[in-house]
């Protein structure tokens, strides 16, 4: 299969992997993989990575409940200023919001890195520039 549907194709075309890239494709729209032109319905990359490492899966509410008192007590904690004057319910909501934002920022930063490594122009969103100190690529 020809490389298509990716953010940037330069490296994919230059470094195709025989036996994989000729049978596998990725569509950015819907973040969908195809194997032999059929939509792949197996486990996601996230699930495969989680299965590769032992231990408990990340459970945000459990983590927040476990560490909230510590975050409030320790002024050096990353989350101290966020949670110190909030109720437990409000603190949980704010921490979850921060974690969702971090996830979204990471995805956007990954896309910016992909464009950069492929030598393609890309406008980095302003909030990503501020967060990570990046300029337009």
C-alpha positions in Angstrom: 0.0 0.0 0.0 1.2 3.5 -0.7 1.8 5.8 2.3 -1.1 8.1 2.6 -3.4 9.8 5.1 -0.5 10.8 7.3 0.5 14.2 8.7 3.7 14.1 6.8 5.0 11.5 4.4 8.6 12.3 3.7 10.1 9.8 6.2 7.4 7.2 5.6 8.2 7.1 1.9 12.0 7.3 2.4 12.0 4.6 5.1 9.2 2.2 4.2 9.3 -1.2 5.8 8.9 -4.0 3.4 6.2 -6.5 4.6 4.5 -3.9 6.7 4.0 -0.7 4.8 2.9 -2.6 1.7 0.0 -4.1 3.6 -0.8 -1.5 6.2 -2.2 2.1 5.9 -3.2 4.8 8.3 -5.9 7.4 7.9 -5.5 10.5 9.9 -9.2 11.2 9.7 -10.7 9.0 12.3 -7.3 7.8 13.4 -7.9 4.5 11.6 -5.5 1.7 10.6 -6.1 -0.6 7.6 -4.5 -4.0 7.1 -4.8 -5.5 3.6 -7.2 -2.6 2.9 -9.6 -3.8 5.7 -10.1 -1.6 8.7 -8.0 -2.9 11.6 -10.2 -3.7 14.6 -7.6 -5.2 16.9 -6.2 -3.6 20.0 -5.0 0.0 19.9 -1.4 1.0 20.3 -2.3 2.2 23.8 -3.6 -1.2 24.7 -0.6 -2.9 23.3 1.7 -0.7 25.2 -0.3 -1.2 28.4 -0.2 -4.9 28.0 3.6 -4.8 27.4 4.2 -3.3 30.9 3.1 -5.0 34.1 1.3 -3.2 36.8 -2.1 -1.7 37.4 -3.6 0.5 34.6 -3.7 4.2 35.2 -6.9 5.0 37.1 -7.2 8.8 37.4 -9.8 8.9 40.2 -7.9 6.5 42.3 -4.6 8.4 41.8 -6.3 11.7 42.7 -7.9 10.2 45.8 -4.6 8.7 46.8 -2.5 11.9 46.4 -4.9 14.8 47.0 -4.1 15.3 50.7 -0.4 15.2 49.9 -0.8 17.8 47.0 -2.6 20.1 49.4 -0.1 19.7 52.2 3.2 20.1 50.2 3.7 23.5 48.7 6.3 22.1 46.4 3.8 19.8 44.8 3.0 20.4 41.1 -0.7 20.5 41.9 -0.6 22.4 45.3 -1.7 25.8 44.0 -4.5 24.1 41.9 -6.0 22.1 44.8 -5.2 23.9 48.0 -8.4 25.9 48.4 -10.8 23.7 46.5 -13.2 21.1 47.7 -12.4 17.4 46.9 -14.9 17.4 44.1 -13.6 20.7 42.6 -10.0 19.6 43.0 -10.7 16.3 41.2 -12.4 18.2 38.3 -9.5 20.6 38.0 -6.8 17.9 38.0 -8.7 15.8 35.4 -9.0 19.0 33.3 -5.2 19.5 33.6 -4.5 15.9 32.6 -6.9 16.1 29.6 -5.1 19.3 28.5 -1.7 17.6 28.9 -2.9 14.7 26.8 -4.2 17.1 24.1 -1.0 19.2 24.2 1.1 16.0 23.9 -0.8 15.0 20.8 -0.4 18.4 19.2 3.3 18.4 20.1 3.7 15.0 18.6 2.2 16.3 15.3 4.5 19.3 15.3 7.5 17.0 15.8 6.3 14.8 13.0 6.1 17.7 10.6 9.5 19.0 11.7 11.2 15.6 11.3 9.7 15.3 7.9 11.0 18.7 6.9 7.6 20.1 6.3 6.2 23.5 7.3 3.7 23.5 10.1 2.1 26.3 12.2 2.4 25.3 15.8 -0.7 26.4 17.7 -0.1 29.4 20.0 -0.9 27.6 23.2 1.7 24.9 22.3 4.3 27.6 21.5 3.7 29.1 25.0 3.6 25.8 26.8 6.7 24.3 25.2 8.6 27.4 24.0 8.3 26.4 20.3 8.2 28.6 17.3 6.4 27.9 14.0 8.2 25.2 12.1 
